[in-house]
Amino acid sequence: MKNIEIKHSISMIIILLSVVAILSACGKDKAVATSPGILFGVVIDSVTSIPLADAAVYPYDINSTPKFTDAQGYYSLPLMPVANLTVTCQKTGYTSQINHCDIVSYESTRVDFRLVPAR
């Protein structure tokens, strides 16, 4: 699991650097006004610590378009606008979880979820 986290972190850094390069090419004034961040994390079962594939992560609210986790439970949402977000995670058979985070310009923000199996 450590190797997967390292590979995922490297991917996030590459994406972030690409965004910075693109925004820098647009000119300093435009880059300051539109500097996005990255939201990423992992979703696991709170009892077994097994990663959960196909969990829906909603970056704004339950009505926004979800990002689904991969087979290792990871999700990534690049180009997120700077904001204070309420992030919701849902998966059939589990209790939904809500976390809050701040997206900061040119930074990666990690929001992990530990979903509790429904009874």
C-alpha positions as CSV (number, residue, x, y, z in Angstrom):
1,M,0.0,0.0,0.0
2,K,3.0,2.4,0.7
3,N,4.2,2.0,-2.9
4,I,0.8,2.8,-4.2
5,E,0.6,5.9,-2.0
6,I,4.1,7.0,-3.2
7,K,3.1,6.5,-6.9
8,H,-0.1,8.4,-6.3
9,S,1.7,11.3,-4.5
10,I,4.2,11.5,-7.4
11,S,1.3,11.6,-9.9
12,M,-0.4,14.4,-7.9
13,I,2.9,16.5,-7.9
14,I,3.2,16.1,-11.7
15,I,-0.4,17.2,-12.2
16,L,0.1,20.2,-9.9
17,L,3.3,21.2,-11.6
18,S,1.6,21.0,-15.0
19,V,-1.2,23.2,-13.8
20,V,1.3,25.7,-12.5
21,A,3.2,25.7,-15.8
22,I,0.0,26.3,-17.8
23,L,-1.2,29.1,-15.5
24,S,2.2,30.7,-15.5
25,A,2.1,30.8,-19.3
26,C,-1.2,32.7,-19.1
27,G,0.5,35.6,-17.4
28,K,0.9,36.5,-13.8
29,D,-2.3,38.4,-13.4
30,K,-4.5,35.6,-14.8
31,A,-2.7,32.9,-12.8
32,V,-3.3,34.7,-9.5
33,A,-7.0,35.0,-10.3
34,T,-7.5,31.3,-11.4
35,S,-5.0,29.3,-9.4
36,P,-6.5,25.9,-8.7
37,G,-5.6,23.2,-6.2
38,I,-6.0,19.5,-6.1
39,L,-8.3,17.4,-3.9
40,F,-7.3,13.8,-3.5
41,G,-7.6,11.0,-1.0
42,V,-8.4,7.3,-0.3
43,V,-11.6,5.6,0.9
44,I,-11.4,2.6,3.1
45,D,-13.6,0.3,5.1
46,S,-13.4,1.5,8.8
47,V,-13.5,-2.1,10.1
48,T,-11.2,-4.0,7.8
49,S,-9.1,-1.0,6.4
50,I,-9.6,-2.5,2.9
51,P,-9.7,0.1,0.1
52,L,-13.2,0.7,-1.3
53,A,-13.5,0.8,-5.1
54,D,-16.3,2.7,-6.8
55,A,-17.1,4.9,-3.8
56,A,-18.7,8.2,-4.9
57,V,-16.9,11.4,-3.7
58,Y,-18.9,14.6,-4.2
59,P,-16.6,17.6,-4.0
60,Y,-19.2,20.3,-3.4
61,D,-22.5,18.7,-2.3
62,I,-24.5,15.7,-2.9
63,N,-26.0,17.2,-6.1
64,S,-22.5,17.8,-7.7
65,T,-21.0,15.3,-10.2
66,P,-19.1,12.6,-8.2
67,K,-15.6,11.2,-8.8
68,F,-15.5,7.5,-8.2
69,T,-12.6,5.8,-6.4
70,D,-10.3,3.4,-8.3
71,A,-9.6,-0.3,-7.4
72,Q,-7.2,0.9,-4.7
73,G,-9.8,3.3,-3.2
74,Y,-8.0,6.5,-4.5
75,Y,-9.7,9.5,-6.1
76,S,-8.2,12.7,-7.5
77,L,-9.9,15.9,-8.5
78,P,-7.4,18.3,-10.2
79,L,-8.2,21.9,-11.0
80,M,-10.4,22.5,-8.0
81,P,-11.2,26.2,-7.4
82,V,-9.9,27.8,-4.2
83,A,-12.7,27.3,-1.7
84,N,-13.9,25.9,1.6
85,L,-15.5,22.6,0.6
86,T,-17.9,20.1,2.1
87,V,-16.9,16.8,0.6
88,T,-19.3,13.8,0.8
89,C,-18.5,10.1,0.3
90,Q,-21.1,7.4,-0.4
91,K,-21.0,3.8,-1.2
92,T,-23.8,1.2,-1.2
93,G,-23.7,-0.8,2.0
94,Y,-21.9,1.9,4.0
95,T,-22.9,5.0,6.0
96,S,-22.2,8.2,4.1
97,Q,-19.4,10.5,5.5
98,I,-18.9,14.2,5.2
99,N,-15.6,16.0,5.6
100,H,-14.6,19.7,5.3
101,C,-11.5,21.1,3.7
102,D,-9.9,24.2,2.3
103,I,-8.6,24.1,-1.3
104,V,-5.5,26.3,-1.5
105,S,-3.9,27.6,-4.7
106,Y,-1.1,25.4,-6.1
107,E,-1.5,22.9,-3.3
108,S,-2.8,19.3,-2.9
109,T,-5.4,18.8,-0.2
110,R,-5.8,15.2,1.1
111,V,-9.3,14.2,2.4
112,D,-9.5,10.5,3.3
113,F,-12.7,8.7,4.3
114,R,-13.2,5.7,6.6
115,L,-16.7,4.4,5.8
116,V,-18.6,2.5,8.4
117,P,-20.5,-0.6,7.1
118,A,-24.3,-0.1,7.3
119,R,-26.1,-2.4,9.7
